[in-house]
Amino acid sequence: MKLMKRMTTLLCAAQVCLATLAGAAPLSITLPPETAVLKPNELPGYQLAQQKCSTCHSADYINFQPPGMSLAQWTAEAGKMQKVYGAPISDQDVTMIGAYLAATYGSAHTSDADVQAASNPTASQPPPAPVAKPDAMALLQNNACLSCHAIDHKVVGPAYHDVAAKYAKDPQAQTKVASSIQHGGSGKWGDIPMPPFAQLSPDDLQTLTTFILKQ
């Protein structure tokens, strides 16, 4: 009889605990801010790496790779990000990022002829034939903008609809939004920084800004 009473008491206590847990507020976890940064370098692949590698992983991923990797090895690593993991980078981006990583984290040097050639892949090529100006959606996809933004809802950064609403009555909207895209920054929409997109041409900036402000 005593055993039955004890079991009943334990069962009631367990039910109270479960009920308390079920009514508790969901646990909120705040992660520490990102502190790892890429090592600077004068090579153009440095800016590309800042813009495109950081959308998928921390700079610590690069710091943890084996030291002394060659140009070919780092280029293959960048290519793996493109081919296997679907990183939004072109073949030319792979070559330039690989050169930056090899000279900054590997066994290569900035002044090496093969590093310089990889960093300027179009220098020895004839000028390309004129092509149609890319549309806004192609620019958004090619520059990994849609990894952090969406048209109608917040992802990492604000929705383009919200950006358009904020600047709807601002006569300087075009200039301000274009500057934010080109130079990056933080504080306008939260603490998470937006990387700069300094490689975009004035036409590309105008195309993107016009598209965003129409949402």
N, C-alpha and C positions, 0 to 999 in steps of 0.2 A: 504493500500500500504506500509506504514511504517512498519507494522507488518510483512509483507512478506519479506521486505528487512532485518529486524532484524533476522528473522528465517534463511534466506539464509546465513547471516554473521556467525551465530552460527554454522550452518551445515558445512560451509567451515572451521571454526576453529577446529571443532571436527575431520574433515578429516585430517587436518594438524597434529593434535596431534597423531592420529592413525598411520599415515605414519611415524612420527618420532619414535614412539615406535616400529613399525615393523622393522625399520632399525637399532635400537639400538643393541649394543652387548649384548649377554646373560649375565644375572646377575651371578656373581661368588661369592660363599659363602665359606669362610674358617672357619672351625670349630676349636675351641681351642683344644690344645693337651690334651690327656687323663692324668689325674693326680691321679685318684683314684687307689689305690693298695690294694691287699689282705694283711691282717695281717699275718706276718710270724709265723710259728709254726714248731716244730721239726717233727711233724707227716708226713708220706709220702704223705698223701692226700693234703698237701700244694702244693707240686710240681705239682701234677695232676691238682689241681684247677687252678694253674697259666697257665698250658699248654692248658687245655681243656675248662674251663669255660670262659676264656677271649676271646676265638675265637667268642663267640656269644653275650656277653654282658659285660658291665662295672662292675667293682668291687662294684660300688655303688648299683647295684641291690641287692647284699648281705647285704650291710650296711643298706638298707631300710627295711629289713625283721624284724618282731617283735622280740624284745629282749627276751632272756630266753628260746628259743626253745630247745627242748630235742634232744637227739641222734636220736630217732625214727622220730621226725618231720623233722630234717634236712636231714636225709637219704631219707625220702619220698619226700622232695623238690628236691633233686638231682635225684631221680628216675623219678620225673615228667619231668625234663629236658630231660631224656633219652626216656621215653615212649611217652610223649605228643608232645614235641618239636623236637624230633629226634636228640638230642645231640649225637655226636659220642663217647659215653662212654659205657664201659662194665658194667655188673652187679658188678664185683669186684671194678671197678672204683667208682661206685655209693656208695658202702659200705665205701670205704676209704675216698672219698670226704665228705660224710656225717659225718664221725668221725672227720675229720679236722674242718668242719664248726661248729659242735656241741661244740667242745672243745674251739674253737677260738671266736665264736660269740654267742654261746648258753649257756645252763646251765650245760653242761658236763665239765669234767676236763681231761687233757691229761693223767693223771695217772689212770683214771677209768678203771677197768678191761674190761668193755664192749667196751670202746673206743680203748683200746689197741688191743683187739681181732678183732675189725672191721678194724683197721689199718694194721693188719698183717693176712689177711684171709687165707693165705696158710701155716701159721706156724704150725698148728695142723693137716695138711693134709699130707697123704703120698706123696712122690715125684711122679709127673706125669710120665706117660709113654712117651718115646721119640716121638716127633712129627716132621713132616717135617718142615723145615725152611720156614717161611712165605715168600711169594713173595713180590716184591716191592709195587705192587698196594694194597695189603692187609695192609701193613705197613702204606702206605699213608692214607688209609681210616680209619684205627683204631686209628691213632694219629692225626686226623683232619687236616692233611697237606693240603688236597684239599679244605679246607675252605678258605685258603689264597693264594694258588698257583694253577696254571694249567700248562699243558704241553707246550702250544704254545701261551699263551697270559697272560698279567699281570692281576692279581686280586687285592689282597692287597699287596702281595709280588711279586717278579719277576717270569716270566715264567721259567720253567725248561730249555727250549730251550735257553733262554738268559744266564742262569747260565752256561750251558755247553759251550756256545760260549765264555764267559768271561774267562773260565779256560782251553780252548782247548789246549793252548800251554804251560801251566804251569805244570812243573813236580811234583809240590807239590799239585796238584788239589785235589786228593783224601783226603789228610790230611786236607787241608783247608776247604773243603766243609763239611767233617765229623765233624770238630771242630765247624763250624757255626751251624750245626744241634744240636750238643750235648750241646753247651754252650749258644746259642742264641746270641743276640746283635742287634745293629742298626748302621746305617751310611753307610753300604756298598751299599744299594739299596734305601735309603731314611730314613726319620726320624721315621717311624713306626717300633717299636721294634719287633723282633722275640723272642718268649719265648724259654727257654732252654728245651731240651728233654733229660735230664740226665738219664732217666730210660731206654733208649734204650741200648741194648747189643752191644758189638763190631760187632757181626755178622749182627745185624739189621742196624747199622750205615753203614757198608760196602755195604750191599744190597741196601740201599737207595742212598748212594753216587754213586755207580756204575750205578744205573738206571738213576739218574739225569744227570750225565756226558755223558751219551750216547744219550741224546735227541738232 
